[in-house]
Amino acid sequence: MISLAFRPRLLGELRTYSTEKFRADLLAGVTVGIIAIPLAMAFAIASGVAPEQGLVTAVITGFIISAVGGTRLCIGGPTGAFIVVLYGILIRYGWANLMICTMMAGVILMVMGAAKLGRLIRFVPNSVIIGFTNGIAVLIALSQVKDFLGLPIAKMPGEFFGIVKALWAALPNLHGPSMLLAIACLAFLRMWPAKWSRYIPSPFLVLIFSTLLTLWGNTGIATIGSKFGEIKAAIPFPAMPEFTIEQLGSLIPPAVTIALLGAIESLLCAVVADKQTNDRADANQELIAQGIANVVSPLFGGLAATSAMARTSANIKNGAQTPVAGIVHAITVLVVLLVASPLAKHVPLPALAAILMWVAMNMGEWREFKALRQYTPLRNATLISTFLLTVLFDLTIAVEVGMVLATLLLIKRLTEAAAVQVVTNLAKDPDAPALPLPEGVAGVRLRGALFFGVVDRLEAGLATVPAGSKLVLLDFLEVIYIDSTALETVERYCENCRRAGIEVIVFGLGPQPRGLFARTGVDKKLGFDHVVETRRQALDLAIWRQVQARLQTTPPDSRV
């Protein structure tokens, strides 16, 4: 159901805002803004565009997501997860179409939020999420090898095999100073104590020291200036990219990819933030905010964006209290863009490559590969196939195949949990008082989810009802779900019993089975007096039916 409800978290937080909260938000926002600057430039360069476009994205989307989002402390902006997707779209469709794709993705996200689909994203299996997250991490690291080693590659391909081929061909021409600088930066990022990052973010230090090094001597190391020229110290005037109605159809698949990735990343970030702060996000409002941000960002030349887990965690650890911290973060990036952007041309590309390598190492959940033996083969197949397809082919294909495998795993588990058992005692608990069945009465206990995947088992179980039974009690107390296929099987069994002169009583219907019985009219066909709620009612009815049968078959006393 579409809802026009619009409840930004910021409005509620401002009602109880105070000077103390502002001090905390100011400190956290400035710190996160400093962290975001090198990341935003690195993400933009890795996505195939100019570094200032990453800064613009951080400003525009960071402000919007915090101002109208459904979370308290999530930080929005460009993220590493989008690098591979955006670069692939840019190579295939061009910059103008990339902007259109991003805006279309924004519209999709807003529709998802208005349709209250926020919580459905959380049903994406963990194995699929881990698979494509690790796959994206590998691709991010692979895309940075060129600048990490200083390889002379004019334009990197967009697909895995093309990247590997280009890197291998250029490997003999690696640039030693670039490689040494990148290794030193990566080692520094790895060794910098996490507790110190709260006060001095390590990526920002890498940016400063590596820039000073390139200014100190003529090292021949490529910089932002040598590749992109001067960084424009301004926010571009908004402009709508040109497009035709005909081209929109071909852009739907990449737009859906951006939307799904943005939705998953943002809502996972919200879940992590909620756990750290004991809060509860409005998932649907967050999707609407993400959608607005991605519609507006391309108008200013920005990229697709979502909530960033690393910056959100830094925001929380630095004591942020409200969404104002995210707004301060955006303003901090804006000030740096307007004031200090001329200095950015001296930033060495190997340093940015090292930062992205560090991001890739941290975003991947590599322990999951070591723990594969703890899980079922089908779950592992889901994770590994999603990972390999993400790396080797396409994220969209990876998620689609992963979801199919995850669905098969779910069906398998639901099938294993379903059971049909003929019983002689209605007592559920062995320690409970016995509820023995009268002679000629058979009990059938159903359990789990009854759906198309267990129809064979359901038919086989019902077929084991002892011959000669005059009445059958169908126990639905442990049935959590029944679909139309399984219901047809039950209905057909009841009809066959009726023709054979066997009475069937159904009891213990839960909310979902009861609703389906009513909508399909099965309860009416059985007779409302044959559908009861409790075991006791079913047993009493069976006894009464038995008494009635005996009274009807007992001949009158001849002595009267």
C-alpha positions in Angstrom: 0.0 0.0 0.0 1.4 3.4 -1.1 1.7 5.9 1.8 2.6 9.6 1.5 3.7 9.8 5.2 6.8 11.8 5.5 8.4 11.8 8.9 12.1 12.8 8.9 13.9 11.8 12.1 15.5 15.2 12.3 12.2 16.9 13.1 11.6 14.7 16.1 15.1 15.2 17.4 15.0 19.0 17.2 12.1 19.1 19.6 14.4 18.1 22.5 17.6 19.6 21.0 20.1 21.2 23.4 23.5 23.0 23.5 25.1 19.8 24.8 23.8 17.8 21.9 25.0 20.4 19.5 28.6 20.3 20.9 28.6 16.5 20.5 27.2 16.7 17.0 29.6 19.4 16.0 32.7 17.4 17.1 31.5 14.2 15.6 30.4 15.9 12.3 33.7 17.7 11.8 35.6 14.4 12.5 33.5 12.4 10.0 33.7 15.2 7.5 37.5 15.0 7.6 37.3 11.2 7.2 34.9 11.6 4.2 37.2 14.0 2.2 39.8 11.5 1.1 37.3 8.7 0.7 35.0 10.8 -1.5 37.8 11.7 -3.8 39.0 8.2 -4.0 35.6 6.7 -4.7 35.0 9.3 -7.5 38.3 8.5 -9.1 37.8 4.8 -8.9 34.3 5.3 -10.4 35.9 6.9 -13.4 35.0 10.6 -12.7 36.8 13.7 -11.4 37.5 13.8 -7.6 35.5 17.0 -7.0 32.4 15.0 -8.1 32.9 12.7 -5.1 33.1 15.8 -2.8 30.0 17.2 -4.3 28.2 13.9 -3.8 29.3 13.9 -0.1 28.0 17.4 0.4 24.6 17.0 -1.4 23.7 13.5 -0.4 25.2 13.7 3.0 23.0 16.7 3.8 19.8 15.3 2.3 20.1 11.8 3.9 20.7 13.3 7.4 18.0 16.0 7.0 15.1 13.9 5.8 16.2 10.3 6.6 14.7 7.9 9.0 17.8 7.2 11.0 19.4 9.1 13.8 23.1 8.8 13.1 23.7 7.3 9.7 26.0 9.2 7.4 25.3 9.3 3.6 27.6 9.8 0.7 29.5 7.9 -2.0 30.6 4.4 -1.0 33.0 1.7 -2.1 30.1 -0.6 -2.9 29.1 1.6 -5.9 32.5 1.8 -7.5 32.3 -1.3 -9.6 28.6 -0.7 -10.6 29.1 3.0 -11.5 32.3 2.4 -13.4 30.7 -0.4 -15.4 27.7 1.8 -16.3 29.9 4.7 -17.2 32.0 2.6 -19.6 29.0 1.1 -21.2 26.5 3.9 -21.3 28.4 7.1 -20.8 28.3 9.9 -18.2 24.9 11.4 -19.2 23.2 8.0 -19.0 24.9 7.3 -15.7 23.2 10.4 -14.3 19.9 9.3 -15.7 20.3 5.8 -14.2 21.1 7.3 -10.8 18.0 9.5 -10.9 15.8 6.6 -12.0 17.3 4.6 -9.1 16.3 7.4 -6.8 12.7 7.3 -8.0 12.7 3.5 -7.5 13.9 4.0 -3.9 11.2 6.6 -3.2 8.5 4.3 -4.5 9.9 1.4 -2.4 9.8 3.6 0.7 6.3 4.9 -0.1 5.1 1.3 -0.6 6.6 0.4 2.8 9.0 -2.1 1.3 11.8 -1.1 3.7 11.6 -4.2 5.9 11.4 -6.6 2.9 15.1 -5.7 2.0 16.1 -7.3 5.3 14.9 -10.6 4.0 17.8 -10.8 1.7 19.8 -13.8 3.0 23.0 -13.1 4.9 24.8 -15.5 2.6 23.9 -13.4 -0.5 24.9 -10.2 1.3 28.3 -11.6 2.4 28.9 -13.1 -1.1 28.4 -9.8 -3.0 30.0 -7.7 -0.3 33.2 -9.8 -0.5 33.0 -9.8 -4.3 32.7 -6.0 -4.4 35.7 -5.8 -2.0 37.8 -7.9 -4.3 36.8 -5.8 -7.4 37.6 -2.5 -5.5 41.1 -3.8 -4.6 41.6 -5.1 -8.1 40.6 -1.7 -9.7 43.2 0.1 -7.5 46.2 -2.1 -8.6 46.8 0.3 -11.5 47.4 3.3 -9.3 48.9 1.3 -6.5 51.7 0.1 -8.8 51.8 3.2 -11.0 51.0 1.2 -14.1 50.7 3.2 -17.4 47.2 2.1 -18.4 45.2 4.8 -20.2 41.8 3.4 -19.6 40.8 0.4 -17.5 38.3 -2.1 -18.8 35.1 -2.5 -16.8 34.9 -6.3 -16.6 37.1 -8.7 -14.5 38.9 -10.6 -17.3 39.6 -7.3 -19.1 41.1 -5.8 -15.9 43.3 -8.8 -15.3 44.5 -8.8 -18.9 45.3 -5.1 -18.8 47.1 -5.3 -15.5 49.2 -8.3 -16.6 50.2 -6.5 -19.9 51.3 -3.4 -18.0 53.0 -5.1 -15.1 56.5 -5.0 -16.5 56.2 -1.2 -16.5 55.4 -0.7 -12.8 56.6 2.5 -11.2 58.8 1.8 -8.1 58.3 5.1 -6.2 54.5 4.8 -6.6 54.5 1.2 -5.4 56.7 2.1 -2.4 54.5 5.1 -1.4 51.3 3.0 -1.7 52.8 0.2 0.4 53.9 2.7 3.0 50.4 4.3 3.1 48.7 1.0 3.4 51.0 -0.2 6.2 50.3 3.1 8.0 46.6 2.6 7.7 46.8 -1.0 9.0 49.0 -0.1 11.9 47.4 3.1 13.1 45.6 2.3 16.4 41.8 2.4 16.1 41.5 4.3 19.4 43.6 7.1 17.9 41.4 7.4 14.8 38.7 8.9 17.0 40.9 12.0 17.3 43.0 11.9 14.1 41.5 9.8 11.2 44.2 7.8 9.6 43.0 8.4 5.9 43.4 12.1 6.5 46.9 11.7 7.8 47.8 9.6 4.8 46.4 12.3 2.6 48.5 15.1 4.3 51.8 13.2 4.6 51.7 11.7 1.0 50.9 15.2 -0.4 53.8 16.8 1.4 56.1 14.0 0.1 55.1 14.8 -3.5 55.6 18.5 -2.9 59.0 17.8 -1.4 60.7 16.2 -4.4 60.2 15.3 -8.0 59.2 11.7 -7.6 57.4 11.2 -10.8 54.3 9.9 -8.9 51.0 10.6 -10.6 48.8 13.1 -8.7 45.2 14.3 -9.0 46.5 17.4 -10.7 48.5 15.5 -13.3 45.5 13.4 -14.2 42.5 15.7 -13.7 43.9 19.2 -13.5 42.6 21.7 -11.0 39.7 20.8 -8.7 36.9 23.3 -9.1 36.2 25.0 -5.8 32.5 25.3 -6.3 29.2 23.5 -6.3 28.0 23.3 -9.9 24.8 24.9 -10.9 22.0 22.3 -11.1 21.3 21.0 -14.6 19.1 18.3 -16.0 21.0 15.8 -18.2 19.6 15.3 -21.7 17.7 12.1 -22.4 15.0 10.5 -24.6 12.1 8.4 -23.6 13.4 5.6 -25.9 16.7 5.3 -24.0 15.0 4.9 -20.6 14.0 1.3 -21.3 17.6 0.2 -21.8 18.6 2.0 -18.5 16.1 0.2 -16.3 18.4 -2.8 -15.5 21.4 -0.7 -14.3 19.0 1.6 -12.5 17.4 -1.3 -10.6 20.9 -2.5 -9.7 21.8 0.9 -8.2 18.5 1.0 -6.4 18.8 -2.5 -4.9 22.4 -2.0 -3.9 21.6 1.4 -2.3 18.6 0.0 -0.5 20.5 -3.0 0.9 23.5 -0.9 1.9 21.5 1.8 3.6 19.2 -0.5 5.5 22.1 -2.8 6.6 23.8 0.4 7.8 20.6 1.3 9.7 20.5 -2.1 11.4 24.1 -1.9 12.5 23.6 1.7 13.8 20.5 0.6 15.7 22.4 -2.2 17.4 25.2 0.1 18.4 22.8 2.8 19.8 19.8 0.7 20.9 17.7 2.7 18.5 15.1 1.9 15.9 15.2 3.4 12.4 12.2 4.1 10.1 13.3 1.9 7.2 10.7 3.3 4.8 11.5 7.0 5.5 15.2 6.1 5.0 14.5 4.7 1.6 12.6 7.8 0.7 15.5 10.0 1.8 18.0 7.8 -0.1 15.7 8.2 -3.2 15.6 12.0 -2.9 19.3 12.2 -2.5 20.0 10.1 -5.6 17.5 12.2 -7.7 19.1 15.5 -6.6 22.8 14.4 -6.7 23.1 14.0 -10.5 21.6 17.5 -11.0 24.8 18.9 -9.4 27.1 16.4 -11.2 27.2 14.0 -8.3 27.2 10.3 -8.1 24.9 7.6 -6.6 25.1 7.5 -2.8 23.9 5.5 0.2 24.6 5.3 3.9 28.2 4.4 4.7 28.9 1.9 7.4 32.4 3.0 8.2 31.5 6.7 8.5 28.4 5.9 10.4 30.4 3.9 12.9 32.9 6.7 13.2 30.0 9.1 13.8 28.6 7.0 16.6 32.1 6.4 18.2 32.7 10.2 18.2 29.6 10.8 20.3 27.1 12.0 17.7 23.6 12.5 19.2 21.3 13.5 16.3 21.1 13.8 12.5 22.6 17.3 12.9 26.0 15.6 13.0 25.5 14.3 9.5 24.6 17.9 8.3 27.8 19.2 10.0 29.7 16.5 8.2 28.3 17.7 4.8 29.1 21.4 5.7 32.7 20.4 6.6 33.2 18.7 3.3 31.7 21.8 1.6 34.1 24.2 3.4 37.1 22.1 2.4 35.9 22.0 -1.2 35.5 25.8 -1.4 38.6 26.7 0.6 41.3 24.0 0.3 40.5 22.3 -3.1 43.5 24.0 -4.9 45.8 22.0 -2.7 44.1 18.7 -3.6 45.8 18.6 -7.0 49.0 17.6 -5.2 47.4 14.5 -3.7 49.2 11.4 -5.1 47.0 8.7 -6.7 48.9 5.8 -5.1 47.9 7.2 -1.7 44.3 7.2 -2.7 44.7 3.7 -4.1 46.1 2.6 -0.7 43.1 4.1 1.1 40.7 2.2 -1.2 42.7 -1.0 -0.7 42.3 -0.4 3.1 38.5 0.2 2.6 38.2 -3.1 0.6 40.1 -5.1 3.3 37.8 -3.8 6.0 34.5 -4.1 4.1 35.0 -7.8 3.3 33.8 -10.4 5.8 36.7 -12.8 5.1 36.2 -14.9 8.2 33.0 -16.3 6.6 35.2 -18.3 4.1 37.0 -19.9 7.0 33.7 -20.9 8.6 32.2 -22.6 5.6 32.4 -26.0 7.1 30.0 -24.9 9.9 27.2 -24.5 7.4 25.2 -26.6 5.0 26.4 -27.2 1.4 23.5 -25.3 -0.2 24.1 -22.2 2.0 27.8 -22.3 1.1 27.0 -22.7 -2.5 24.8 -19.6 -2.3 27.6 -17.6 -0.7 30.4 -18.8 -3.0 28.3 -18.5 -6.2 27.3 -15.0 -5.3 30.9 -14.1 -4.6 32.3 -15.6 -7.8 29.5 -14.2 -10.1 30.0 -10.7 -8.5 33.8 -10.8 -9.2 33.7 -12.5 -12.6 30.5 -11.2 -14.2 27.9 -8.9 -12.8 26.4 -7.8 -9.5 22.8 -8.1 -10.8 23.3 -11.7 -12.0 25.1 -12.5 -8.7 22.2 -11.3 -6.6 19.6 -13.0 -8.8 21.4 -16.4 -8.7 22.1 -15.9 -5.0 18.4 -15.3 -4.3 17.4 -18.3 -6.3 19.8 -20.5 -4.4 18.8 -19.0 -1.1 15.1 -19.6 -2.0 15.9 -23.3 -2.7 17.7 -23.5 0.7 14.6 -22.0 2.4 12.3 -24.5 0.6 14.6 -27.4 1.6 14.6 -26.3 5.3 10.8 -25.7 5.3 10.3 -29.1 3.7 12.5 -30.8 6.3 10.6 -29.0 9.1 7.1 -30.1 7.8 5.7 -33.4 9.2 2.6 -35.5 9.0 2.1 -38.0 11.8 -0.7 -40.4 12.6 -1.2 -40.4 16.4 -3.3 -42.3 19.0 -3.0 -39.6 21.6 -3.7 -35.9 21.2 -1.5 -34.8 24.1 1.3 -32.6 22.6 3.6 -32.8 25.6 4.5 -36.3 26.9 4.1 -35.0 30.5 0.7 -33.6 29.8 -2.5 -35.4 30.7 -3.3 -38.1 28.2 -6.0 -37.4 25.6 -6.5 -40.9 24.1 -8.6 -41.3 21.1 -11.8 -43.4 21.1 -12.0 -46.6 19.1 -12.4 -45.9 15.4 -11.1 -42.4 15.7 -7.7 -41.5 14.0 -5.6 -38.5 14.8 -3.3 -36.8 12.2 -0.8 -34.2 13.6 0.4 -31.7 11.0 3.5 -29.6 11.6 5.4 -26.7 10.1 4.7 -25.0 6.8 2.4 -26.9 4.4 3.2 -25.7 0.9 3.7 -27.1 -2.6 7.1 -28.5 -1.7 5.6 -30.9 0.9 2.5 -32.0 -0.9 4.0 -35.5 -1.6 4.8 -35.9 2.1 1.3 -34.6 3.0 -0.4 -37.1 0.7 1.8 -40.0 1.9 1.1 -39.1 5.6 -2.7 -38.9 5.1 -2.6 -42.2 3.3 -1.3 -43.9 6.5 -4.6 -43.3 8.4 -5.7 -46.8 9.6 -8.3 -48.5 7.5 -11.6 -48.8 9.2 -11.4 -45.4 10.9 -14.8 -43.8 11.2 -13.6 -40.3 12.1 -10.4 -38.4 11.5 -9.1 -35.5 13.6 -6.7 -33.2 11.7 -4.5 -31.3 14.2 -3.4 -27.9 12.8 -2.0 -26.5 16.0 1.6 -26.7 14.9 0.9 -25.5 11.3 2.4 -22.0 10.8 1.5 -21.7 7.2 -0.5 -23.4 4.4 -0.6 -22.5 0.7 -3.4 -23.1 -1.8 -1.7 -26.3 -3.2 -1.5 -27.9 0.2 -5.0 -26.8 1.1 -6.3 -28.4 -2.1 -4.6 -31.6 -1.0 -6.3 -31.4 2.4 -9.7 -30.6 0.8 -9.4 -33.5 -1.6 -8.6 -35.8 1.3 -11.6 -34.6 3.2 -13.8 -35.1 0.1 -12.6 -38.7 -0.4 -13.2 -39.4 3.3 -16.8 -38.1 3.0 -17.5 -40.3 0.0 -16.1 -43.3 2.0 -18.4 -42.4 5.0 -15.6 -41.1 7.1 -16.1 -37.9 9.0 -13.3 -35.3 9.3 -12.9 -32.7 12.1 -10.3 -30.0 11.8 -9.0 -28.1 14.8 -6.3 -25.7 15.9 -6.2 -23.4 12.9 -3.9 -20.5 13.3 -4.5 -17.0 11.9 -3.1 -17.7 8.4 -4.6 -21.1 7.8 -7.9 -20.0 9.2 -7.9 -17.0 6.9 -7.2 -19.2 3.8 -9.8 -21.7 4.9 -12.4 -18.9 5.0 -11.3 -17.1 1.8 -11.5 -20.4 -0.2 -14.7 -21.5 1.4 -13.2 -24.8 2.6 -14.5 -24.3 6.1 -18.0 -24.0 4.7 -17.6 -27.1 2.6 -16.4 -29.1 5.7 -19.3 -27.6 7.7 -18.7 -25.1 10.4 -19.5 -27.7 13.0 -16.5 -29.7 11.8 -14.0 -26.9 12.3 -13.2 -26.3 16.0 -10.4 -24.4 17.9 -9.0 -26.7 20.6 -7.9 -30.3 21.2 -10.4 -30.7 23.9 -13.3 -29.5 21.7 -12.2 -31.9 18.9 -12.0 -34.8 21.3 -15.4 -34.1 22.9 -16.9 -33.8 19.4 -15.4 -37.1 18.4 -16.8 -38.8 21.5 -20.2 -37.3 20.9 -20.2 -38.5 17.2 -19.3 -41.9 18.5 -22.2 -41.9 21.0 -24.5 -40.8 18.2 -23.4 -43.6 16.0 -23.9 -46.2 18.7 -27.4 -44.9 19.5 -28.3 -45.1 15.8 -27.1 -48.6 15.4 -28.4 -50.1 18.7 -31.7 -52.0 18.2 -34.6 -51.3 20.5 -35.1 -53.4 23.6 -37.4 -56.4 22.6 -38.7 -56.7 26.2 -40.5 -53.4 25.9 
